Amino acid sequence: MFAAVCARHRLHRIRAQFCEDIKNPEQSCWPSLKTLFLLRFWFVVFPCSDYRHVVTTPSILLICEYLMRCPITTGRDTVIGSFLCSMVLSVARQSQKFYPEAVIFLRTLLMSALETESKLLQHSQFYYLSELKMLNPWLRLHSCVSEVQPLDFPIVMNIPESSPFFNSDSFRASVLMSVCQTLRGFVDTYEGYNSFPEIFLPVSTLLREVARQEYVSGALQDTIKDVSELIERKADEYHMLRQPLQMRKQKPMPIKLLNPKFEENFVKGRDYDPDRERAEGKKLKKEYNRERKGAARELRKDNQFLFALKERDRALREEERTEKYGKARAFLQEQEHAFKSGQLGKGRKRRR
């Protein structure tokens, strides 16, 4: 409990600092290495599968806010965003919740690997967002990369932002490989969603376009094609299961007509139910209700009679008490009158 309270307090401080940093366009508002490790530590310590948790829920909301509001200004920001998406993936595997912010950010990274003059980029729905109109080709390759090395995140985070490492093609290829692996994880996690084709088919189109770039080849190109084919295969399965909307084929039901039944020699109060057992049951129930009401009526009469007796006794006692009180009051008044008139105590001798 104390750990959760401390984590909540720390989250409030991180959120307040983020709100202050994002107001300054010249300062990077992405989380620091310490904050990233702290968020990762909380996801390990506290449960991520709860519907709502005091630590993990605001933590994942903060990560999604980072992904949506922080602009990409350097190559280092792409690494931080990719790492945040991998953390969102680890949470989504446990909670089975949909986080569109991570998918949108991964699509943004894929768009940064395309040429600015690409027709696909021009007609993309994300192109019309003001935050992405000035999107730079952060992950666009300018030469072939023979071998893609995995990123060592702590080492990359300690490299200065102005380092030429972030402009190298090996770095860009490593980030693209990480993006593809994260996308594969999201595809496997969200494959049970009915809206899977609408979510991931635009991503598959982007992957196809990235794979057709001039300098994308080798293992990176194979990975991109594998993820794209996986998305298309799963989307085709959903399309095969879907059925077009059709009018309901059902004949109109006619209104049921009932002919009234009349009794020629009708007697009021008599039960004409053909089911004799049901008729006997109704008769017994009616008799039971009559007896119950009669018993309740007799009980009310008895209660009223007892109440009348109690009231009479109380009235007699009150009358006797009033009579005694009157006699005592009359005696005291006589004594007071005799005392005031001097008649009281005349026969006594005066003491010396």
N, C-alpha and C positions, 0 to 999 in steps of 0.2 A: 504493500500500500504506500509506504514512504517512497519507494522507488518510482511509483507512478506519479506521485505528487511532484517529485523533483523533475521528472521528465516533462510533465505538463508545464511547470514553471519555465523550464529551459525552452520549450517549444514557443511559449509566448514571447520570450526574448528574441528567439530567432525570427519569428514572424514580424515583430516590431522592427528589427534591424533590416529585414527584407523590404518592408514598406518604406523605410527611409532611403535605402540604397536605390530603389527603383525610380525614385524621384530625380536622381542625378543621372542624366544620360551619359556623362563622361566616366562614370564609375561602374564597374561590373557588379551586377546584382546576383550572379550565380553563387551557390553556396561554396564555402571553403572546404578544404579537405577534412578538417576537424568536424564540421557539420555533417558531411557525407558519411563519415565513419560512425558518427553518433546516431544518425538515422538508421544505418545498417545494423548497428548494435541493438537498437530498440526493436527492430523487426525480428531479431533473433531471440531476444529476451521475452517480449510480450507476444501474446497470440495474435495471429493475423486472420484467423478464420472466424472470429467473432463478428456478429452483425454490426455491432458498434462498440468500440473500445476507447477508453479515455486517452490512450497514448497512440495506438496504431492508426486510428481513424483520422485524428488531426494531422498525424505525420504524413499519411498518404495524400491527404488534401493539400498539404504544403508542397509536397513533391509535384503534384499535378499543377499547382499554381506556378511553381518554378518553370515547368515545361511550357506553359502557355504564355507567361508574361515576360520571361527573360529573353531579350534579343540575342541572336548569335552574332557576335562581333569579332571573334577570333576562332582559330582552329581548336584552341583549348576548350572553348565552350561546347564544341561538338562532342568532345570526350566526356565532359561532365553530364551533358544531356543524355548521352548513350548509357552512362553508368546509372543515372536516375531511372531510365527506362528499364534497365535490367532489374533494379530494385522493385519497380512496379510489377514486373513480370513475376518475381518471386512471391509477392503478395497476392497477385491474381491467381496463381496456381493453388493457393490455400483457400482463399475466400471465394473464388469463382465469380468475382464481380468484374464488370466491364469498366475499363478506364480508357475513354477515348483520347485523353490528352497524350498518353504515351504513343498510341498509334498515329495520331496526327503529327507528333514530333518526329517519329521515324519517317513518315512520309516527307516531312520537310527536309530531313537529311538526304533522302533519296533525290529530292528535287535539286538540292545543292550539288549533286553529282552530274546534273545534266547541263547542257549548254543553255545559255540565257536565251538564245534565239530559237530554242526548240519549240515546235508547234504544240507539242504536248504540254509544255510548261505554260505557253501562252493561253491555252484553252482550259487549264486546270482551274478548278473552283478556288483553290488556295491562292492563285495568282492575284485575285482581286482583293485579297486582304491587304490592308495598308502595311502591316508588319512584314509581309513577305514580298512586296513589290521590289524592294531593294535587296533581294536575296543574292548573296555572292556565291560563286561556285566554290565553296569551301572544300568539297570532296571530289571535285572534278580532276581526273587523272590526266597528266600531260605526257606520261611515258609508261611503258609496260613495266609491271612489277613481276619479277620471276617467282618470288616466294613471299607470301603474306605472313608476317610475324604477328602473334597475338600481342595486344597492348598490355603493358605492365602499368596498371593504373596509378599506384603510388609514385612510381618514377616519373610518369608523364605529368602528374599534377605538380611535381616539384620543378619542372622545366619552366623557365620564364616565358611569358606570352609572346615576347618578341623573338623567340628562338626560331631559327630557320627549320627546325624539326617539324613544326606544324605546317610548313609549306611543302614538305617532301611528299612524294608520291607513295612511299612506303607507309607513311602515317595515314594518308587518306585511304589506302587500300585496307589497312588494318581496321579503321573505323567502319568502312563499308562492310567488311566481313563481320564485325561485331553487330552492326545493324541487321544484317541478314539472319544471324543466329538468334537475335532477340525477336525478330519478326517470326521466325519459325516457332519459337516458344509461344508467342501470342496466338499463332494459327492453331497449334495443338491445344491450347487452353480454351479458346473460344470456338472450337469446332462444333460444339453442341448448340450454338446460338442459331435461331431461325434466320436471323439477319446476317449470317456469315457472308453470303455473296456481296451484299451491299457494303459491308465493312471492308472486305479485303480485295475485291476485284479491282478497285482503283489502285491499290498497292501493287497488285500483280502487273497491271499495265505499266506502272512506273519501273518495276523491276525489269520488265522486258526492254524498256527503253534504255535503262542503265546498262543492261547486258550488251546492247548493240553499240555502245560507245566504242570509240576507236582503240583506246588503250586498256580496255577491260578485257582481260584474257586469263587463261589458266584456271587455277583453283577458284579464284574469285568469281569468274564468269560461270563456272559450273555450279557454285553455291547459289548464285543469284538465280540461275535457271531452275535449279532444284526447288527453291522456295516458291518461285512463280508457278511452276508446274503443280506443286503441292496445293497451292491456293486454287488454281483452276480446276484441279481434279475434285477437290472437296466442294467447290461451288457447283460443278456439274452434277454432283450427287444430290445437292439440295434442289437444283433446278429439275432434276428428274422426278423428285418426290412431290414437287408442287403441282397442283391441279388448277386449271383456270376456273374462274367463278362461273357458276351456272345457275339458271333458274331452278327453283325447287320443283321437282317433278312429283306432284301429288294431286290426286283428284280431289275436287272440293267435296267436303263431307256434308251430306244433307242434314238439315235440322231434324232431330228426332221428334216425331209427333206421337203424342199420347192421347188416346181417347178417354174421356172422363167416364168413370164408373158410378152409376147411380143405384141406390138401394130403394126398392119400391116401398117396403114397409120399414121405414127408418124410425128408430127409437133413440131419442136423445139420451146420451150417457152410455150407450151400449157400444162395445168394441167390436168392429166388424173385420178385424185383422184375420186373414185366413190362417196365419201361423198361430196355432193354439198355444204353443209354448211361449211365444213372444207375448201373446195376449195375457196369459196367466202371469208372466213376469211383470207386465205393466200393471195388472190388477193388484198384485202383491206390493209393488212399489207404491202405488197410490194409497193402498191401505196403510202401509208403513208410514208414509208421509202424514196421513190423517192421524194415526196414533201418536206420532211424534209431536205434531202440533197440539193435539189434545193434552199430552203430558206436559208440554211447555206451558200451555194455558193453565193447567191445574197448579203447576209450580208457581206461576205468577200470582194466582189467587192465594196460595198458601203464604207466599212472601208478603202480599199485601195485608193478609189477616194478622200475621205475626208483627208486621210493622205497626198496624193499628193498635194491637195490644201493648206494644212497647211505648207507643205514644200516649196511650191512656195512663199507663203506670207512671210515665214521666210527668204527665199533667197532674196526677194525684200528688206525687212527691213535691212538685213545684207549688201546689196549692197549700200543702201542709207547711212547707218551709215559709211561704208568704204569711200564713196565719201566725206561726210562731214569731216571725219577724215583727208583725204588727203588734202582737201582745207585748213583746219586749220593748218596742218603741213607745207604746202607750204608757207602760210602767215608768220608763225613764222620763217621759214628759211630765207625768204626775209628780215624780220626785223633784224634778227641776222646778215645777211650779210651786211646790210646797217649800222648797228652799228659798226661792225668791220672795215668797209672801211671808216668810218668817215663821211659818207653822212647824217647820222641821226643827226638832231639838229643843222645844220649850220645856219639856218635862225634865231635862237633865240639870244636874247641879253644877254650878260654876266651880271649877277647881281653883284652889289658892296657889 
